[in-house]
Amino acid sequence: MGAYIARRVLLMIPTILGIMLISFAIVQFAPGGPVERIIAQLQGFDVGATSRFSGGGGDVGHSGGAQATGGAADTSSKYRGAQGLDPKFIAELEKQFGFDKPAWERFLLMVRNYAMFDFGRSYFRDESVIKLIGEKLPVSMSLGLWMTLLSYSISIPLGIAKAVRDGTRFDAWTSNVIIIGYAIPSFLFAMLLIVLFAGGSFWQIFPLRGLTSDDFGQLSLLDKVKDYLWHIVLPVSAMTLGAFATQTFLTKNSFLDEIRKQYVQTARMKGLTENRVLYGHVFRNAMLIVIAGFPGAFVHAFLTGSVLIETIFSLDGLGYLSFESIVNRDYPVVFANLYIFALLGLVVNLISDLTYTWIDPRIDFETREV
């Protein structure tokens, strides 16, 4: 097992480098950039996502002199809207953002810094990138955790019920409902929930934005818990709508495979009750693949499933931070999020494989090639 883990860890290095290199290359050809953003602000045409970043050129001096992240591909070309500005000022902007260096040098510097988890400072927030991510991480993790727990609490019992009633009307109807729910985009369902339950056109039962009320700090512990749960009902419901579909069918198929095996027939012939056969023998083997996928499902939920939901409900998490950073060309934040997400994804995939061996020692990855 040690050799298998070592091979997987070593393979993470070229994978991460490949992801970062492709993303960095794409950014070189993308229109706009932090320099053009500052120029647009000076000209009175701020194109950012929010007004909170409209600090003008004054914020540039705090953005970190030699940020080794993506940006304009050719610093010798004129920037759009730069006519009439002093070329020395433009050159100073390029130097402060680190764009006075060639692309290959900026990429190598970024790789070196990221290997030590040094992500620099945000271009437009005047804060450490790692501090920004640390502030937003609890929001996304909270949504992801509740979504994962809720989807598992629905999918496992429903999948077992579908396996036991395979081919019946219950199985057919629930499959249709699950497929319809999976096909509805989460952001569209979120808008429907707002219209129905957040004061849109019908009832105003739940709050529209945020995870807590304005007076959250003055509430008692019990009231804080109630207030928090009250706020997450709509966003978690929107995220969970289609999240349990795959897990439900996976649970059903896993139980069906086990139910049809010979040891189940033997247990029934011995006179064991159906519940004893199902939960005493089938459950452990059938749940192997379901439980092993929990780490990946959780990470996927809070890293990739909440961008639109966080934006719609004004939840200041990683998804919303990534969206704002892309719109505002805040490359240190964009690349740091990409790096962390990719690294976490690779690590969680390894943990999922190791979970298989922990649940069922018969599985041996040493005998297979990576």
Secondary structure, 3 states (H helix, E strand, C coil): CHHHHHHHHHHHHHHHHHHHHHHHHHHHHCCCCHHHHHHHHHCCCCCCCCHHHCCHHHHHHHCCCCCCCCCCCCCCCCCCCCCCCCHHHHHHHHHHHCCCCCHHHHHHHHHHHHHCCCCCECCCCCCEHHHHHHHHHHHHHHHHHHHHHHHHHHHHHHHHHHHHCCCCHHHHHHHHHHHHHHHCCHHHHHHHHHHHHECCCCCECCCCCCCCCCCHHHCCHHHHHHHHHHHHHHHHHHHHCCCHHHHHHHHHHHHHHHHCCHHHHHHHHCCCCHHHHHHHHHHHHHCHHHHHCHHHHHHHHHHHCCHHHHHHCCCCCHHHHHHHHHHCCCHHHHHHHHHHHHHHHHHHHHHHHHHHHHHCCCCCHHHCCC
